Structure formats: C-alpha cells, structure tokens
Amino acid sequence: MRTTILVVDDSKSMRRIIVDSLKDEGYECRSAEDVDTALIALDGCEFSLVLCDIEMPGRNGIFLLNEIRTTRPDTYVVMLTGVTDPETVMHCIHLGANDYLMKPFTLERLLLTVRNALQQRKLYLEHRSYQETLEQKVLEQTEQIRASLLEKALITKEMEIAGAIHAALVPRFIPSTPRLSFAAHYLSAGPLGGDYFDIFHRGDGLVDVVIADVAGHNIGSALIVAQLRGALRVQASAARLGCAEMLKLINESFYEDLTGAEIFVSMLYLRLDEVSMQLQYACAGHNPGIMLRADGSVLELDAEGMIIGVAREVDFEEKALPLEAGSRLMLYTDGIVEAENGAGELFGLAKFVASLSEAREGEPGVLVEAALSSMKRFTSAAPLKDDLTVVVVGVS
C-alpha cells in the first residue's frame, strides 16, 4: 500500500517542487493551494502525512493543523515555514505538529523529514494498536504470560515486546509553559520496569503531574503501567476531576485487576495552576513530593491515602499550597533513595534532598543531574535494584 501525502502551499512552484521530489521517491502525492482546498482533499482521501505552509492567504496553516489534530489524529503534520520566529514554530509543535521545515530547505532535508515523520507515524500506530489490545485483555494476558513463562523462547519474546512498549510510554518531550519548566529522568533496573510518570497540559494555565510505582519488575507490572497511562490520559482530557477524585477513580477502576494480579500501585498526583499560582496534590501511598523554596527551606508534600489496589473504597486527602516563584518541586520513586553502595547502605532521602538543595538555583535539568550524580558517586555505579524516576518542576 503506497503512502499518500498532501502538500498544502500557496506557492505553485513550491508545490510542484515538493510533489515531484516525493513522487520520485515512490510516494503518492496530492496538492492544495489553500486551506479550503486541503479540507476538501482530506474529506475525500486518507492521508498519512500533510506538509503544510504556515503563512497563506485566508485561513492559515495553523487553522488546518488544528482541524487535522481535532478530526484526523492519525494524520501526521509537518509545517513548512519561512518564518524565523521560534515562538511561531514552537506554537505549532505545542498544537500537535510532528515536525517542521524551515524554508528554504534542501531536497535531502525534505526527504529525511518526510521519512522520519512517516516512521514515527508507523511506530505510533503499531504501539496504539498493541496498547488497545493490552487495555482490553490485560488480566487474561497476564495470566497467560505467567503460565507460559516456563518456555524460554516465549519469555524472551514477551520480555522484548513489553520492554519496548514501556520504553515508549516515557514522555520524550515535555514543553514548558510561561511559568513552569520540567525535567525528568527514568532508568529501569531491568528489561521491564514498573515506574511511570506523565505531565498533562490541560489548558487554562493548568498542568497535571503524576508519578507512580507499580510493584514488581515483570510483564504484569509493565502491562499495568500501559493501562494506567491510557486511563489517566483519557480522564485528564475528559473531565477536570480534582487530584483526590482522580486517585479515587483510578483505585475503583483498577481494584479488580490489581487484586487479581496481586499487584499494587503507589501514586502521587499534582495539579499546578500557573494563573492562580496554586498547587493541589493527593497521594496514594507514594513517597511525598518535595517543595524546595527559593530561600532553601524544604517542605514535604505529604497527604493521607492508601496504596491503589488494596481496598475498593478509599478516600484520599487533598491539600493545597501556594506556588512561589523560584521554588522547585521534586517527585521521585524508591529507586533513587533506596539505591545501595557496596556496603549495603542506602543513598537515602537526606542525601537526595541535599543534592537538590545545592543545585536549587539551576534549571530543573540541573537539579535532576545533580541528584543522579550524587547517587552514582555514593553507589560507585553499583547496579540498581529498583527502577528510578526523578521529575523536577521549576516555578518562575
């Protein structure tokens, strides 16, 4: 089946150059001179990729990008622009553009960008299809996998599949907002991990940050992580439940699955409002988050709440704090504080917080690197016994 690409540009010569070049590479191409013509083409054909100019007469490329993201989520979009303003480019990326090409561009750059976008789309569709299967059959698949782990060949195969899926769930790019910036590091102790974190930009100045630790380092843990991610993303986009309400819903939804699989999940859920500069949070038996204020004082984000999967009916405490400019929020899993040196001593919370405090004036990425470097010096690079995740949010 040939890949179909739509080229949208008000320049006739530019359309001809791009279409001819892509056809020479074996792609099926159609073109449109404006957004209205492009919308008609999109209604009549399924396109894998749209190359779209930003500046055009009438409705511009950003309008078309929004329309595609809303109604055709499987179509990837690469923006073509002669605009040198980086804010315009980043705005397109935040709206869902998969890549961009700055005019003028070479034929080699065009083909490389197209190949990369199509490969990303292929991986995305394969991953989504597999994840949908996981979400529907996670319990029976887990039991089937457990029974079949006696066979070495199947162990290897399933471990590779689950490992690839879990690695794909880790956010690769976390866009900043006017007052919030982010950095994170995830490291699995083995081929499969049970740590999970995500950041949801909900609009209206609201950003949700979640970190979770699924007990175990096996296929069951990896499958639960995949299912958790899907559920959280659906809920984050569907309704504005409070932090405690989100944890209660997740507990109720996953109780049967987790109990049956004898797996439990700790989770910390934060909501940051950069308009009102307020922080809300709730905890399900997870390590308390840490707020490092600009003056160097440290506050633990502790809240009452049972681990997810222990009981069906659980209420979670929700707390609120002001977000102060210059403060840093740190979320983490057991892997970093329970990292051991050769003598069996733990890195511990005190050393972790001290490493962050020393770097508190830096950007979030600097704090993450400081914590990891301090831990590695303490352990002398000894192998991890548990997955490790660190997330840092900077407030400006």
KABEL-V18990 format. One record per backbone hydrogen bond with DSSP energy under -1.0 kcal/mol. CO is the residue of the C=O (numbers start at 1). NH is the residue of the N-H. E is the energy in kcal/mol with one decimal. If there is no record, write none. Layout:
co->[CO:CO]
nh->[NH:NH]
e->[E:E]
This chain:
co->[3:4:4:5:6:7:8:11:12:13:14:15:16:17:18:19:20:22:23:28:30:32:34:35:36:37:38:39:40:48:49:50:51:52:54:60:61:62:63:64:65:66:67:68:72:76:77:77:78:79:80:81:85:86:87:88:89:90:91:92:93:99:101:106:107:108:109:110:111:112:113:114:115:116:117:118:119:120:121:122:123:124:125:126:127:128:129:130:131:132:133:137:138:139:140:141:142:143:144:148:151:152:153:154:155:156:157:158:159:160:161:162:163:164:179:180:181:183:185:187:194:196:198:200:203:205:206:207:208:209:210:211:212:213:218:219:220:221:222:223:224:225:226:227:228:229:230:231:232:233:234:235:239:242:243:244:245:246:247:248:249:250:251:254:255:256:257:258:264:265:266:267:268:269:270:271:272:273:273:277:278:279:280:281:282:284:289:290:291:292:293:297:299:300:301:304:305:307:308:319:321:324:327:328:329:330:331:333:334:337:339:341:345:348:349:350:351:352:353:354:357:359:363:363:364:365:366:367:368:369:370:371:372:373:374:375:376:376:388:389:390:391:392:393:394:395]
nh->[28:48:49:30:51:32:53:15:16:17:18:19:20:21:22:23:24:27:26:5:7:9:38:39:40:41:42:43:44:76:6:78:8:80:61:64:65:66:67:68:69:70:71:72:75:50:98:99:52:101:54:103:89:90:91:92:93:94:95:97:96:79:81:110:111:112:113:114:115:116:117:118:119:120:121:122:123:124:125:126:127:128:129:130:131:132:133:134:135:136:137:141:142:143:144:145:146:147:148:151:155:156:157:158:159:160:161:162:163:164:165:166:167:168:396:177:394:392:390:388:214:212:210:208:206:274:202:272:200:270:198:268:196:266:222:223:224:225:226:227:228:229:230:231:232:233:234:235:236:237:238:239:241:246:247:248:249:250:251:252:253:254:255:258:259:260:261:263:215:308:213:284:211:282:209:280:207:277:278:323:273:321:271:319:269:267:301:330:299:328:296:293:291:302:289:317:285:310:265:281:279:327:395:292:393:290:391:336:338:348:347:344:341:352:353:354:355:356:357:358:360:362:366:367:368:369:370:371:372:373:374:375:376:377:378:379:380:381:187:333:185:331:183:329:181:326]
e->[-2.6:-2.2:-1.3:-2.2:-2.9:-2.5:-2.5:-2.4:-2.3:-2.4:-2.4:-2.8:-2.5:-2.0:-2.4:-2.5:-1.9:-2.2:-1.8:-2.9:-2.7:-2.1:-1.9:-2.5:-1.7:-2.1:-2.5:-1.7:-1.1:-2.2:-2.4:-2.6:-3.3:-3.4:-2.6:-1.5:-2.6:-2.4:-2.1:-2.6:-2.6:-1.9:-2.4:-2.8:-2.0:-2.3:-2.5:-1.1:-2.4:-3.0:-1.9:-3.5:-1.4:-2.7:-2.2:-1.8:-1.9:-2.8:-1.7:-2.7:-1.1:-2.2:-2.4:-2.2:-2.6:-2.3:-2.3:-2.4:-2.7:-2.5:-2.4:-2.5:-2.3:-2.5:-2.3:-2.3:-2.3:-2.6:-2.7:-2.3:-2.7:-2.7:-2.3:-2.1:-2.7:-2.6:-1.5:-2.2:-2.6:-1.3:-1.8:-2.8:-2.2:-2.2:-2.2:-2.9:-2.5:-2.1:-1.9:-1.8:-1.9:-2.2:-2.0:-2.8:-2.5:-1.9:-2.0:-2.7:-2.4:-2.0:-2.1:-2.7:-2.3:-1.6:-2.4:-2.9:-3.0:-3.1:-2.3:-3.2:-3.2:-3.2:-2.5:-2.6:-1.8:-2.5:-1.8:-3.3:-2.8:-3.1:-2.2:-2.6:-2.2:-2.2:-2.1:-2.5:-2.2:-2.3:-2.0:-2.3:-3.1:-2.5:-1.9:-2.4:-2.9:-2.4:-2.0:-2.4:-2.7:-1.4:-1.4:-2.0:-1.2:-2.5:-2.0:-2.3:-2.5:-2.5:-2.5:-2.4:-2.5:-2.3:-1.3:-3.0:-2.7:-2.3:-1.9:-2.5:-2.7:-2.5:-2.3:-3.6:-1.9:-2.1:-2.5:-2.6:-2.4:-1.4:-1.3:-2.8:-2.7:-2.7:-3.0:-2.5:-2.7:-1.3:-3.5:-2.9:-2.5:-2.4:-2.0:-2.6:-3.4:-1.5:-1.0:-2.7:-1.1:-1.3:-2.1:-2.2:-3.5:-2.0:-2.2:-3.4:-2.7:-2.5:-2.9:-1.2:-2.6:-2.8:-2.4:-1.9:-1.8:-1.7:-2.9:-2.4:-2.3:-1.6:-2.7:-2.0:-1.4:-2.3:-1.2:-1.5:-2.3:-2.2:-2.2:-2.4:-2.3:-2.6:-2.3:-2.2:-2.5:-2.2:-1.9:-2.5:-1.2:-1.3:-3.0:-1.5:-2.4:-2.9:-1.8:-2.6:-1.9:-2.8]
